[in-house]
Amino acid sequence: MAMTRLVVVSNRVPSAAELAPGQEGAAVVGGLVSAVKTLMLRQQGLWMGWSGRTTTRRRSDPPTIELSGGPVELATIDLALDESYLYYLGFSNRTLWPLFHTFPERVDVRHDTFRAYQRVYERFATSLFPLLGKNDLVWVHDYQLILVGEYLRRLGWKGKIGFFLHIPFPSPDVFEMLPWARDLLNGLLEYDLLGFHTQRYRQNFVDVMDREVGGIWNDPH
C-alpha cells in the first residue's frame, strides 16, 4: 500500500533551512508554521505557498521546488506585485480579516481585490495539481486560501482535502454582509473536513449552514 503524503498549502512557507534535519526544535516565525512544522517533520510531505517574492508582471511559471535535506519538499510560487497587494493586503487583510473578527465597520469591499483573490487561489491550485499523487492528503490553511479546495475539485482532484481556519468564523448576520459570502460558503463545502479553533466558531459555521438550508439566506446578488 502506498504511503499517504501530507501536502500542506498555506500563504507562506518556512525556509528550507528551518525544515532541515536537526532543526526540529528551532523557533520559526508565525503561529501557523510553528503548529504545522513538527507534524511535517515526522513524515514525508510537501509544503506549498507563496515565496514572498514579487514580479513586475503576472506570470504562470511552474512552482520552484526546494529540498530541505529532510522529509519535506517546498514548492513556492511568485506573485505579481499588484496581486500581492490586492489579494493579500487587500481582500485577505482588509476584507476577510476584519469581517471574520466581527469588525464590520472596518471591512473594505472592493470588486478588484476579490478578483485578485480569485486569480491567486486559482494560481495556487493550478500550480499544485500536477504535483499531487493519488494517495496524497491535502491540508489547506487559513482565510487567504479558502477557495483553493474548490478549484482543485474543478481541476479533477478526487483525493481528500481538509481545511483549517486559524481565525474566528463569524455569526451568520456578520458573514452575510460580504457580497461574496455564498462563494466562500460553497468553497468551504468542497472540503472533506473543516477545522475551527473553538466550538463557538464551529457553531457559527453550522448556524450559517442552517440558515442556508432553511431558505432564509440573505443573498446580496
N, C-alpha and C positions, 0 to 999 in steps of 0.2 A: 504494500500500500504506500502510495506516495505521501511524503511528509507535507503537512499543511504549512505554508509560509505566511507569516503575518506581514501585510502590506499596510503601512501607516501613511495617511495622507493628511498633511497639515499645512498651514500657511507658510511657516518657516521650518527649517530643519536644523538639527545640531551640526556642527562641523565634523568632518571625518576624524579629526584628532580626538574629539570628545567621545567618539564611539570606538576608539582603538582599544585593543586588549590592554588590560591593566588600568583602564580609566573608569571602572565601574562605580567607584565612589567619588569621582571628581565632580565638582559643582558645575552646573550648567545654568545658563540664563533662561528664565521663563518657566512658569509652572507646568505648562503642557509638556515641554521637553523633559523636565525633571521627572514627571509622573510616568512617562512612557519609555524613557531611556532604559531603565533597569529591565523592564519586560523585553524590550527588543534585544538587549544583550544576552538574554538567556536562550535565544533561539535564532535560527536563520530568518532574516527578514529584509524587507525593502522599505525605505522611508523616502517619501516624495514630498517636495514642497518648492516654494519659491526660493531662488538662490539669494535674493536680496539685491541682485544686480538689475539695472535698468538699461534699456536700449533707447535710441532716439526714434526708432520706427518699430511698428508692430511686426513681429516675426513668428514663424511657426516651426522653428528648429526643434529637432527631437531633444529630449532631456539629456543632460550631461550625467553620466554615471560615474560615481566615485566609490572606490573601495576603501573601507576603513581599516582593513587589515584584520578585522574580526568578522563576526557572522552577519553584519548589517551592511547592505549597499545603500548608497544615497543616490536619488535621482532628482535633479533640480532643473527648473526652467527659469529663464529670464523673462521679465515683463517690460513692456514699453513704459516709458516714463509717465505718459498720460494714463495708462492703465493702472499703474501702481497708485497714482494719486486718486483717480476716480473710484477704483474698486476698493482699495484698502483704506485710505484716508477719507474717502467719500462714503460710499454705500455701507461698507462694513462698520466704520467707526463713527460716522456722523448720522447714520440712519438706523442700522440694526442695533448697535451697542446701546444707545440711549433708549430705544424702544423696548428692548428686552430687559433693561434695567428699570423700566417704568418711569422714564423721564420724557413723556410725550412732547412737552414744550420745547425740548432740545432736538427733536427729530427733524432732520433735513431731508425733505422728499424731493428728489430730482430724478427725472427720467434718464438723463445721461449717465448718472452714477449707477443706476440699476442695469442699464445696457452694458456698461463696463463690467459689472459683476457677472452678468451672463457670459460675456466673452471670456472672462478669466476662468470661470468654472468649466466652461467648455474646453478651454485650453488644457486645464489640468486633466480632465477626463480623456481627451484625445491623446495626450502625451502618455498617460498611464496605461491605457487599454492595451497597446501592443506589448507591454512588459509583463502582463498578467498571465499566470498559469492557471489551469482549470481547478487546481486544488487550493489556490490562494484564498486567504481570508482578508478582505479589505476593511480597514477601520478608518473612517473619515472623522476629522476633528474640527469642531467649533464653527462659529457663526459665519466665518469668512467663506466657508466651503459647503454650506448646507445643500446646495443643488448638484454637487458632484456625483452623488449616487444615482440620481435620476438620469443624468446624461450618460453615465456608464451603462445603465439599462438600455437607453436608446441605441447605444453602440453595439448592444448584443451581449453584454456581460450577464451571465446567469448564476455566477457564484454568490457566496454570502457577502453581504455588505452591512457593516454596523456604523453607527454614528453616535458620537458623544458631544454633548453641548456643555462647554465649560463656563457658561454664564447663565443667569436665570432665564426661564421661559415665562413670558408674561401671561396675565389673565386674558380671557377672550376679548373683553372690551378694549384692552390696550392693543392686543395683537391685530385686531381687525382695523385699527387705524391705518395700517400700512396698505397702500394701494395694491401691493403685490403679495398680500397675506395668503391668498389662495395658491399662488405659485409656490411659496415656501412650504405650505402645508402639503401640497401634492408631492413636492420633492421629498419631504420627510417620510411620507408613506411608502416610498420606494425602498427604504432600508428594511432589512430583516430584524434589526434590533436597534432600539434607541436608548441612549443613556442620558440621565439628568442628574444634577448634583444632589437634589433633595426631593423628598416626597411631594413637597409643595409645588415645585416646578413640574414634576411629573403630572400632578393633578391638574395644573393649569393646562397642560397639553391635552389631557383627557377631556377637560371641560371644553376646549376648543373643538375637539372631535365630536363631543356630544351635541354641541350647537350646530355643527355642520350636518351631522346625520339627522338631527331634529328638524332641519329645514329652516332655521332662523338665522342663517349666516348672512351677515350684512356685507354683501359684496359691493365694493365701491365702483366696479366697472359697469 
